[in-house]
Amino acid sequence: MGLSIFHFLYLPTLNTRVRHYDVVAAPQSGWSSDPFSLTARNGYLYGRGVTDNKGPIMAVACAAAELLGKRALDLDIVFLVEGEEEAGSGGFEETVRSNKNAIGPIDAILVRYMPSFFEKNSAECAMKQQFDMDSRRHAFKGPDLHSGVDGGANAEPMTDMIRLLGTLVDGQNQVTLPGFYDCVRPLTEQERQLYKVLSGVTQTPATVLSAKWREPSLTIHDVKVSGPTNATVIPSMVTSRISIRIVPDQDLDTIARTLQDHLVHQFKGMRSQNSIEVSIPRTADWWLGNLDDLWFKALEDAVRDEWGVEPLRIREGGNFTLTSLCLLYPTSRKSLLVMRSTFLWGKAL
């Protein structure tokens, strides 16, 4: 993680910008050039992470440096640049806490975030809500057997896993955990009108936008087996990874406990001779921004002035764990903003 501070000599106001530069592995397929070799084509730079999130880092750093050089930077800016986001931001909180004196008091936290929603007539998207990331693993253990010899004679870990995963979501794509939706806020009239406008702009039904941006969800990411995957082997252990994105007023600890209890209870009802283990390696809570906040309005005004378009107010759960950790850091105005941009190394698409 890197820490840099641009100081303005006269005004002590501080604004913190947070972002990450690390990436997940990149498959070679689908790339016109080596993803880990920066390549220029038709006025753009291509490579792994240029949008998420190296480009936004460079764009903001260059802008701050230019303003500083012109003595036009009227506030102090602290950059927190992280390299472990994809691994769970393990050392982020400790680093921020240990550098509190160097960072100093701040007025707002601005998270520069990669775009996952593109609209031709909108150069920027301003996000007003962030969800959490909860990873869950559960595994079945049993003997390593041969399907041609022992198939059908034992409860297979893979079969147990598939049955258990099937209890998490129903046929209407609703999460079946007890009480999962009890604390979800009902759609307000203001939100209803907002989704109506966005539906017209994006040509996406309002119900789909609502499901994507304001409702909690559960996703099954993978199912993996130990040992070889050829058709003759009954795997001795099967693991699955799932995530839950929660929304305002849902309690993180309650959801985690409910999920664990549900998995154990459902597995017990299977009366399997296999065993189950459930672990929760990392969590991060939800947060909700304020559309009427002074900093939020200033951010929207800047988008209008620069690109001449209306910013899209969307909600999304794609941001990183460090965002919720930012809430642990005291600010004078308690403002946390997320700015999503369609930048490729500083050039707006």
KESE-770326 format. One record per residue (C-alpha): x, y, z; residue number from 0; chain. Coordinates in Angstrom, 2 decimals. Layout:
[[X; Y; Z]; NUM; A] ...
//
This chain:
[[0.00; 0.00; 0.00]; 0; A] [[1.27; 3.47; -0.86]; 1; A] [[0.63; 6.72; 1.02]; 2; A] [[1.19; 10.09; -0.63]; 3; A] [[0.10; 13.57; 0.42]; 4; A] [[-0.20; 16.69; -1.73]; 5; A] [[-0.01; 19.71; 0.58]; 6; A] [[-1.56; 23.09; -0.18]; 7; A] [[0.24; 25.73; 1.86]; 8; A] [[-2.66; 27.88; 3.02]; 9; A] [[-5.85; 25.87; 3.55]; 10; A] [[-5.70; 22.85; 5.90]; 11; A] [[-8.79; 21.07; 4.51]; 12; A] [[-8.03; 17.44; 3.68]; 13; A] [[-9.69; 15.19; 1.13]; 14; A] [[-8.69; 11.52; 0.98]; 15; A] [[-8.78; 9.48; -2.23]; 16; A] [[-8.72; 5.70; -2.03]; 17; A] [[-8.09; 3.20; -4.82]; 18; A] [[-6.36; -0.09; -5.61]; 19; A] [[-4.04; -1.14; -8.42]; 20; A] [[-3.87; -4.93; -8.09]; 21; A] [[-5.79; -7.20; -10.47]; 22; A] [[-7.02; -10.77; -10.75]; 23; A] [[-5.42; -13.23; -13.15]; 24; A] [[-6.01; -12.51; -16.83]; 25; A] [[-6.73; -15.31; -19.32]; 26; A] [[-4.87; -14.89; -22.61]; 27; A] [[-8.04; -15.41; -24.62]; 28; A] [[-10.01; -12.29; -25.46]; 29; A] [[-6.97; -10.00; -25.55]; 30; A] [[-5.57; -8.48; -28.72]; 31; A] [[-2.23; -7.94; -26.95]; 32; A] [[-0.40; -9.17; -23.86]; 33; A] [[-2.60; -8.06; -20.93]; 34; A] [[0.48; -7.39; -18.77]; 35; A] [[2.30; -5.32; -21.40]; 36; A] [[0.86; -1.82; -21.77]; 37; A] [[-0.11; -1.36; -25.43]; 38; A] [[-1.23; 1.78; -27.28]; 39; A] [[-3.87; 1.48; -30.02]; 40; A] [[-5.89; 4.25; -31.66]; 41; A] [[-5.21; 6.77; -28.93]; 42; A] [[-5.92; 4.41; -26.01]; 43; A] [[-3.73; 2.37; -23.71]; 44; A] [[-4.71; -1.27; -23.15]; 45; A] [[-3.59; -3.66; -20.43]; 46; A] [[-4.74; -5.48; -17.33]; 47; A] [[-6.06; -2.97; -14.81]; 48; A] [[-5.95; 0.21; -16.89]; 49; A] [[-9.58; 0.87; -16.00]; 50; A] [[-9.69; -1.03; -12.71]; 51; A] [[-7.84; 0.71; -11.30]; 52; A] [[-4.48; 2.01; -12.57]; 53; A] [[-5.99; 4.51; -15.02]; 54; A] [[-8.08; 6.36; -12.43]; 55; A] [[-5.06; 6.43; -10.09]; 56; A] [[-2.90; 8.09; -12.73]; 57; A] [[-5.68; 10.43; -13.85]; 58; A] [[-6.27; 11.82; -10.35]; 59; A] [[-2.58; 11.93; -9.44]; 60; A] [[-1.74; 13.82; -12.64]; 61; A] [[-4.63; 16.23; -12.08]; 62; A] [[-3.51; 16.91; -8.51]; 63; A] [[0.10; 17.39; -9.63]; 64; A] [[-0.95; 19.83; -12.36]; 65; A] [[-3.10; 21.87; -9.97]; 66; A] [[-0.30; 21.85; -7.42]; 67; A] [[2.15; 23.09; -10.03]; 68; A] [[-0.20; 25.95; -10.91]; 69; A] [[-0.75; 26.71; -7.21]; 70; A] [[-4.44; 26.12; -7.86]; 71; A] [[-4.90; 23.22; -5.45]; 72; A] [[-7.04; 24.71; -2.69]; 73; A] [[-7.04; 21.70; -0.35]; 74; A] [[-4.71; 18.99; 0.87]; 75; A] [[-5.19; 15.58; -0.72]; 76; A] [[-4.13; 12.25; 0.74]; 77; A] [[-3.84; 9.29; -1.64]; 78; A] [[-4.23; 5.77; -0.26]; 79; A] [[-3.20; 3.38; -3.02]; 80; A] [[-3.63; -0.28; -2.17]; 81; A] [[-2.19; -3.43; -3.72]; 82; A] [[-4.04; -6.18; -1.83]; 83; A] [[-7.69; -5.46; -2.62]; 84; A] [[-8.18; -8.62; -4.66]; 85; A] [[-6.78; -10.61; -1.72]; 86; A] [[-9.13; -9.05; 0.83]; 87; A] [[-7.30; -5.88; 1.90]; 88; A] [[-5.63; -7.75; 4.74]; 89; A] [[-3.29; -5.00; 5.90]; 90; A] [[-5.31; -1.94; 4.92]; 91; A] [[-6.97; -1.18; 8.24]; 92; A] [[-3.76; -1.62; 10.22]; 93; A] [[-1.87; 0.62; 7.78]; 94; A] [[-4.45; 3.38; 7.95]; 95; A] [[-4.60; 3.26; 11.74]; 96; A] [[-0.81; 3.35; 12.09]; 97; A] [[-0.61; 6.38; 9.78]; 98; A] [[-3.41; 8.42; 11.35]; 99; A] [[-1.06; 11.19; 12.39]; 100; A] [[0.46; 11.42; 8.91]; 101; A] [[-2.96; 11.51; 7.27]; 102; A] [[-4.45; 13.97; 9.73]; 103; A] [[-8.09; 15.09; 10.00]; 104; A] [[-10.10; 14.79; 6.78]; 105; A] [[-13.34; 16.21; 5.41]; 106; A] [[-14.27; 13.59; 2.81]; 107; A] [[-13.19; 10.26; 1.37]; 108; A] [[-13.43; 9.85; -2.40]; 109; A] [[-13.11; 6.33; -3.78]; 110; A] [[-12.08; 6.22; -7.43]; 111; A] [[-13.78; 3.15; -8.81]; 112; A] [[-13.75; 1.32; -12.09]; 113; A] [[-16.91; 1.29; -14.26]; 114; A] [[-19.03; -1.81; -14.70]; 115; A] [[-21.97; 0.07; -16.20]; 116; A] [[-21.42; 2.00; -19.41]; 117; A] [[-23.82; 4.41; -21.05]; 118; A] [[-22.87; 6.24; -24.24]; 119; A] [[-24.28; 9.55; -23.07]; 120; A] [[-22.77; 9.47; -19.61]; 121; A] [[-19.06; 9.98; -19.04]; 122; A] [[-19.26; 9.48; -15.27]; 123; A] [[-21.38; 7.60; -12.83]; 124; A] [[-21.73; 8.75; -9.25]; 125; A] [[-22.51; 5.93; -6.85]; 126; A] [[-24.52; 6.53; -3.72]; 127; A] [[-24.45; 3.12; -2.05]; 128; A] [[-21.96; 0.39; -1.45]; 129; A] [[-22.64; -3.19; -0.45]; 130; A] [[-20.44; -5.64; 1.38]; 131; A] [[-18.50; -8.67; 0.34]; 132; A] [[-18.95; -11.83; 2.42]; 133; A] [[-17.11; -14.94; 1.26]; 134; A] [[-18.28; -18.31; 2.50]; 135; A] [[-16.79; -21.73; 2.04]; 136; A] [[-18.33; -25.06; 2.88]; 137; A] [[-16.86; -28.46; 2.21]; 138; A] [[-17.85; -32.11; 2.28]; 139; A] [[-15.27; -34.71; 3.13]; 140; A] [[-15.49; -38.38; 2.37]; 141; A] [[-13.36; -41.26; 1.05]; 142; A] [[-11.72; -41.17; -2.39]; 143; A] [[-13.58; -43.82; -4.40]; 144; A] [[-13.91; -45.21; -7.92]; 145; A] [[-17.24; -44.47; -9.59]; 146; A] [[-17.24; -47.78; -11.44]; 147; A] [[-16.74; -49.75; -8.23]; 148; A] [[-18.40; -47.70; -5.49]; 149; A] [[-20.80; -45.49; -7.42]; 150; A] [[-24.28; -45.52; -5.88]; 151; A] [[-23.18; -47.29; -2.72]; 152; A] [[-22.19; -44.20; -0.77]; 153; A] [[-23.37; -40.61; -0.29]; 154; A] [[-21.07; -38.71; -2.63]; 155; A] [[-19.69; -35.33; -1.49]; 156; A] [[-20.53; -33.71; -4.84]; 157; A] [[-24.15; -34.82; -4.64]; 158; A] [[-24.45; -33.50; -1.10]; 159; A] [[-22.91; -30.20; -2.16]; 160; A] [[-25.30; -29.71; -5.08]; 161; A] [[-28.30; -30.52; -2.90]; 162; A] [[-27.14; -28.06; -0.25]; 163; A] [[-26.46; -25.25; -2.72]; 164; A] [[-29.94; -25.78; -4.12]; 165; A] [[-31.45; -24.79; -0.76]; 166; A] [[-29.99; -21.26; -0.84]; 167; A] [[-32.03; -19.73; -3.69]; 168; A] [[-35.52; -20.59; -4.95]; 169; A] [[-36.95; -20.71; -8.47]; 170; A] [[-37.74; -16.97; -8.41]; 171; A] [[-34.09; -16.13; -7.62]; 172; A] [[-34.99; -15.22; -4.03]; 173; A] [[-32.57; -16.03; -1.22]; 174; A] [[-34.20; -18.58; 1.09]; 175; A] [[-32.29; -17.84; 4.30]; 176; A] [[-34.80; -17.22; 7.13]; 177; A] [[-35.47; -13.52; 7.63]; 178; A] [[-33.08; -12.52; 4.85]; 179; A] [[-35.31; -9.74; 3.49]; 180; A] [[-36.91; -8.63; 6.77]; 181; A] [[-34.78; -5.49; 7.17]; 182; A] [[-34.56; -4.47; 3.50]; 183; A] [[-35.94; -0.97; 3.06]; 184; A] [[-39.02; -0.64; 0.84]; 185; A] [[-38.62; 1.29; -2.40]; 186; A] [[-39.32; 4.99; -1.80]; 187; A] [[-41.20; 7.20; -4.23]; 188; A] [[-38.01; 9.17; -4.86]; 189; A] [[-36.19; 5.97; -5.78]; 190; A] [[-39.11; 4.84; -7.92]; 191; A] [[-38.90; 8.04; -9.97]; 192; A] [[-35.13; 7.74; -10.20]; 193; A] [[-35.35; 4.20; -11.56]; 194; A] [[-38.00; 5.33; -14.03]; 195; A] [[-35.61; 7.95; -15.42]; 196; A] [[-32.66; 5.54; -15.47]; 197; A] [[-34.79; 2.90; -17.16]; 198; A] [[-35.44; 5.27; -20.04]; 199; A] [[-31.77; 6.19; -20.34]; 200; A] [[-30.40; 2.66; -20.13]; 201; A] [[-33.24; 0.86; -21.92]; 202; A] [[-33.30; -1.54; -18.98]; 203; A] [[-36.51; -2.37; -17.06]; 204; A] [[-36.75; -0.57; -13.72]; 205; A] [[-37.30; -3.90; -11.95]; 206; A] [[-33.98; -5.18; -13.29]; 207; A] [[-32.16; -2.03; -12.20]; 208; A] [[-33.72; -2.29; -8.75]; 209; A] [[-32.67; -5.92; -8.43]; 210; A] [[-29.10; -5.08; -9.44]; 211; A] [[-28.64; -1.90; -7.44]; 212; A] [[-30.72; -1.98; -4.25]; 213; A] [[-31.69; -5.56; -3.41]; 214; A] [[-29.48; -8.09; -1.60]; 215; A] [[-28.21; -11.11; -3.48]; 216; A] [[-26.46; -14.44; -3.07]; 217; A] [[-24.06; -15.79; -5.69]; 218; A] [[-22.49; -19.23; -6.04]; 219; A] [[-19.04; -18.64; -7.54]; 220; A] [[-17.53; -22.08; -7.92]; 221; A] [[-17.52; -25.73; -6.93]; 222; A] [[-14.12; -27.40; -6.75]; 223; A] [[-13.01; -30.97; -6.10]; 224; A] [[-9.87; -32.42; -4.59]; 225; A] [[-7.71; -34.61; -6.75]; 226; A] [[-8.22; -35.47; -10.43]; 227; A] [[-11.38; -34.56; -12.31]; 228; A] [[-11.60; -37.54; -14.66]; 229; A] [[-14.93; -39.33; -14.85]; 230; A] [[-13.85; -42.40; -12.88]; 231; A] [[-13.14; -40.59; -9.59]; 232; A] [[-15.63; -39.83; -6.83]; 233; A] [[-13.89; -36.82; -5.20]; 234; A] [[-13.15; -37.16; -1.50]; 235; A] [[-13.73; -33.47; -0.84]; 236; A] [[-15.83; -30.79; -2.55]; 237; A] [[-15.60; -27.09; -1.75]; 238; A] [[-17.82; -24.25; -2.85]; 239; A] [[-17.44; -20.50; -2.55]; 240; A] [[-20.40; -18.15; -2.35]; 241; A] [[-20.85; -14.46; -1.61]; 242; A] [[-23.72; -12.42; -0.20]; 243; A] [[-24.14; -8.72; -0.96]; 244; A] [[-26.21; -7.04; 1.74]; 245; A] [[-27.98; -3.68; 1.68]; 246; A] [[-28.77; -0.93; 4.23]; 247; A] [[-30.32; -2.08; 7.51]; 248; A] [[-29.36; -5.73; 7.02]; 249; A] [[-27.14; -6.81; 9.92]; 250; A] [[-23.88; -8.38; 8.82]; 251; A] [[-23.42; -10.61; 11.87]; 252; A] [[-27.03; -11.80; 11.72]; 253; A] [[-26.76; -12.69; 8.03]; 254; A] [[-23.48; -14.55; 8.61]; 255; A] [[-24.92; -16.51; 11.53]; 256; A] [[-28.13; -17.30; 9.62]; 257; A] [[-26.21; -18.61; 6.63]; 258; A] [[-24.01; -20.84; 8.76]; 259; A] [[-26.98; -22.18; 10.74]; 260; A] [[-28.92; -22.81; 7.53]; 261; A] [[-26.12; -24.82; 5.93]; 262; A] [[-25.52; -26.93; 9.03]; 263; A] [[-29.26; -27.54; 9.55]; 264; A] [[-29.89; -28.50; 5.93]; 265; A] [[-26.91; -30.83; 5.88]; 266; A] [[-28.01; -32.51; 9.10]; 267; A] [[-31.36; -33.26; 7.47]; 268; A] [[-29.59; -35.11; 4.65]; 269; A] [[-28.39; -37.76; 7.15]; 270; A] [[-25.17; -38.11; 5.17]; 271; A] [[-22.11; -39.98; 6.42]; 272; A] [[-19.99; -37.14; 5.04]; 273; A] [[-18.99; -34.12; 7.13]; 274; A] [[-19.35; -30.41; 6.55]; 275; A] [[-17.17; -27.43; 7.45]; 276; A] [[-18.28; -23.80; 7.09]; 277; A] [[-15.89; -20.86; 7.30]; 278; A] [[-16.29; -17.11; 6.77]; 279; A] [[-12.83; -15.79; 5.84]; 280; A] [[-13.71; -12.12; 5.33]; 281; A] [[-16.59; -9.68; 5.64]; 282; A] [[-17.26; -5.99; 5.09]; 283; A] [[-20.37; -4.07; 6.04]; 284; A] [[-22.65; -1.95; 3.84]; 285; A] [[-22.63; 1.83; 3.76]; 286; A] [[-24.99; 4.43; 2.37]; 287; A] [[-24.08; 7.79; 0.89]; 288; A] [[-26.05; 11.02; 1.12]; 289; A] [[-27.29; 12.49; -2.17]; 290; A] [[-27.75; 15.90; -0.52]; 291; A] [[-24.22; 16.04; 0.84]; 292; A] [[-22.14; 19.10; -0.13]; 293; A] [[-19.32; 16.96; -1.51]; 294; A] [[-21.68; 14.74; -3.48]; 295; A] [[-23.30; 17.76; -5.13]; 296; A] [[-19.89; 19.26; -5.90]; 297; A] [[-18.87; 15.98; -7.54]; 298; A] [[-21.99; 15.94; -9.70]; 299; A] [[-21.49; 19.60; -10.67]; 300; A] [[-17.92; 18.83; -11.73]; 301; A] [[-19.17; 16.01; -13.98]; 302; A] [[-21.71; 18.32; -15.61]; 303; A] [[-19.18; 21.10; -16.12]; 304; A] [[-16.50; 18.84; -17.58]; 305; A] [[-18.51; 16.47; -19.78]; 306; A] [[-21.80; 18.29; -20.22]; 307; A] [[-23.86; 15.24; -19.22]; 308; A] [[-25.93; 14.22; -16.23]; 309; A] [[-24.15; 11.76; -13.90]; 310; A] [[-26.01; 8.52; -13.32]; 311; A] [[-26.86; 7.89; -9.67]; 312; A] [[-26.51; 4.16; -9.32]; 313; A] [[-26.02; 1.66; -6.53]; 314; A] [[-23.65; -1.20; -6.89]; 315; A] [[-21.87; -3.84; -4.83]; 316; A] [[-18.73; -4.16; -6.90]; 317; A] [[-16.44; -2.08; -4.78]; 318; A] [[-13.67; -3.26; -2.56]; 319; A] [[-13.37; -4.19; 1.09]; 320; A] [[-11.29; -1.13; 1.92]; 321; A] [[-14.31; 1.13; 1.27]; 322; A] [[-16.09; -0.08; 4.38]; 323; A] [[-12.84; 0.12; 6.33]; 324; A] [[-12.69; 3.83; 5.42]; 325; A] [[-15.74; 4.31; 7.58]; 326; A] [[-13.62; 3.43; 10.60]; 327; A] [[-11.52; 6.51; 9.97]; 328; A] [[-12.96; 9.67; 11.60]; 329; A] [[-13.85; 12.52; 9.26]; 330; A] [[-15.08; 15.97; 10.15]; 331; A] [[-18.04; 15.75; 7.76]; 332; A] [[-18.51; 11.98; 7.66]; 333; A] [[-18.64; 12.09; 3.85]; 334; A] [[-17.78; 9.06; 1.74]; 335; A] [[-18.18; 9.33; -2.02]; 336; A] [[-17.54; 6.89; -4.82]; 337; A] [[-16.63; 8.24; -8.24]; 338; A] [[-16.83; 5.82; -11.14]; 339; A] [[-15.18; 6.85; -14.38]; 340; A] [[-14.75; 5.58; -17.91]; 341; A] [[-11.06; 6.41; -18.03]; 342; A] [[-8.32; 4.51; -19.81]; 343; A] [[-5.20; 6.08; -18.35]; 344; A] [[-6.72; 9.51; -18.14]; 345; A] [[-8.51; 9.67; -21.49]; 346; A] [[-12.29; 9.72; -21.20]; 347; A] [[-14.02; 7.18; -23.44]; 348; A] 
//
